[in-house]
Amino acid sequence: MNLTHRHVEVFRALMLSGSVTRAAELLHTSQPTVSRELARLEQVLQMNLFDRVRGRLRPTVRALLLRDEVERSYLGLERIASTAASLRQFAEGRLDIACLPALAHALLPEAMRRFAAAHPQASATVATLESPLLEARLTEQRHDLGLTERAEAPPGTTLLPLLQVEEVAVLPDGHALLAKRQLRAVDFAGEAFVSLAPDDPYRLQLDALFTQHRVQRRLALEAGSAVAVCALVRQGLGLAIVNPLTALELAGPGLHIRPLAVKVPFHVGLVLPELRPPSPLREPFVAALRAAAAAVKRRLKTAADGPP
């Protein structure tokens, strides 16, 4: 059966219009051409599709049944065309992101807001994972991109710098050290201090720093995350040193930020898988991440320059 797309197109135009003249207009062709294609179609199918009644075409029962199948195929083609147009405009698609919980709480929401404003129909999935599971999942190419605090790229990925700042001190309302614009290591001597967990890399770094400066703190409490540390500080249970992202998000009544005289680096890296095909949404989202990182730096400068 030598049925062609042109046959189907002519049949559909005839069913929609009900006449050869209007079908020819829909197809931008001549009436004789439409009549000729219809005759060929009926010959190919070996059945009459239309009865000629008073100069008009009346579809047979077989034509009505065939029309239903043709319309289903056209709807499928229209859906494909619509999806393709959306993809050209990055209007649809899903981005799969993996990051540490602290980054999902602080940096990522600002980037997501900027990204959503430019691509309102796009969607994203955020997986919050602790190290080393985060790096393992990125090595396995399970995500379109990732955010890490590690300085080494996981195997099978490329690591790009995204944000490089310093840890900050957080203090509760009414604390005497709020009178200082910048805190030195010695300022923490004898103060109740809220620490991160004993095996946290930043906890180890801070403990070594205070040991180097021969400063004894009162280690009052420990908590497993910077968010929990800040919550304890807000209740007046001590002061602490945490990453600036969490500090900026939680600063306000009851919690205040002060920069440190001694630098404790905090950096965020952008991890891109080398084997996973890049999503067309990846580069726009990376641009949103970089804009959010720049905004963090501006907010930190404002916090450092503000009145004590």
Secondary structure, DSSP 8 states (H G I E B T S, - for coil): ----HHHHHHHHHHHHHSSHHHHHHHHTS-HHHHHHHHHHHHHHHTS--EEEETTEEEE-HHHHHHHHHHHHHHHHHHHHHHHHHHHHTT-S-EEEEEE-HHHHHTHHHHHHHHHHHH-TT-EEEEEE--TTHHHHHHHTT-SSEEEE--SS--TTEEEEEEEEEE-EEEE-TT-GGGG-SSB-GGGGTT-EEEEE-TT-HHHHHHHHHHHHTT---EEEEEESSHHHHHHHHHTTS-BEEE-HHHHHHH-BTTBEEE-BSS--EEEEEEEEESSS---TTHHHHHHHHHHHHHHHHHHHHHHHHS--
